[in-house]
């Protein structure tokens, strides 16, 4: 008798950290069956997560500066101790910029006063007939120099503002790029973490487990567990000798008596022939044989059909004649034989 199994393989090599099921256990789709050690991945994920947290905090402060908000009043307590040094560095740089800007504004203001005084004196010279041409031209030059110094002070402020704004935008852009990269790497690490878990793809029963102890090493793509799906069809595969194959046809009903369940106590299991191989092949034990498959319809509540059971089958020939065949254990799948009794 044979149940269609689902074989589960590891995605990667590693060391077994936990075995959460045992053979024969019922599992649901998505249940974690085997876990591999994730210590090295966990360390990388933690480091990357902390880096991402720092970047997000920096971006928040830089964005406040870009929007013209006063970051000197930022409540540092809302940030973790590991983030505060990064925040303080940005705030200190902002303070230094504002101090420098104040100096430039003061220089501009003084240059404006000097220019205004020079303008007043120039206007006075221009209307005073007692002022010589040489004195007038000298004052005109003073006014021009004062005007140039004022314009230079304005330009210095504009350059400082432009440079700082560009630096803030560049920092934000750089952070966005790093955040995107960190997010992509975290997704890869998350996939790697998922690969450290062998999960059930379907509801069913654990048929076999290839690892027995925590700490065992497994290789990539190693078959580690087989599951018999809960809704898997039950099949029987047998060999029939050449001399008997003419009496077997698709659709024939069969009655199966299992050794593990004495029929006089538990009853039998019904089956129907569904496949006969088109040609024979040689079996070392039986000689020339045909492969025959049967659908098993287990409506007997007293019998739990599972892989590995052996017994005998009776196939009805016509109305009265019955041919009986022994069944070898069916754990190998479509491979054991009908033996004429």
Secondary structure, DSSP 8 states (H G I E B T S, - for coil): -EE-EEEEE-SS-EEEEEE---TT-EE-TT-EEEEE--HHHHHHHHHHHHHHHHHHHHHHHHHHHHTT--GGG--GGGS-HHHHHHHHHHHHHHHHHHHHHHHHHHHHHHHHHHHHHHHHHHHHHHH-TTS-HHHHHHHHHHHHHHHHHHHHHHHHHHHHHHHHHHHHHHHHHHHHHHHHHHHHHHHHHHHHHHHTEEE-SSSEEEEEES--STT-EE-TT-EEEEEEETT--EEEEEEEEHHHHTT--TT-EEEEEETTS-HHHH--EEEEEEEE-SS-EEETTTEEEEEEEEEEE---TT----TT--EEEEEEETTTEEEEEEE---TTSTT--EEE-
